[in-house]
């Protein structure tokens, strides 16, 4: 189940909730009982590979080849 991060506007507390994707935008109450919260953007990157990261190609393209002045 996905985990979403929220911040309370009243007390500034940041907390996480596990909830179905269908409920990701549903209101969330902070652990202190305040109802006014906002969902934060995730900083986790998800990729389709499980192996080591491959280096970005270099050369050939405009900015990769050094033609951008």
Secondary structure, 3 states (H helix, E strand, C coil): CCEEEEEECCCCCEEEEECCHHHCCCCCCCCCCCCCEEECCCCCCCCCCCCCCCCCCCCCCHHHHCCCC
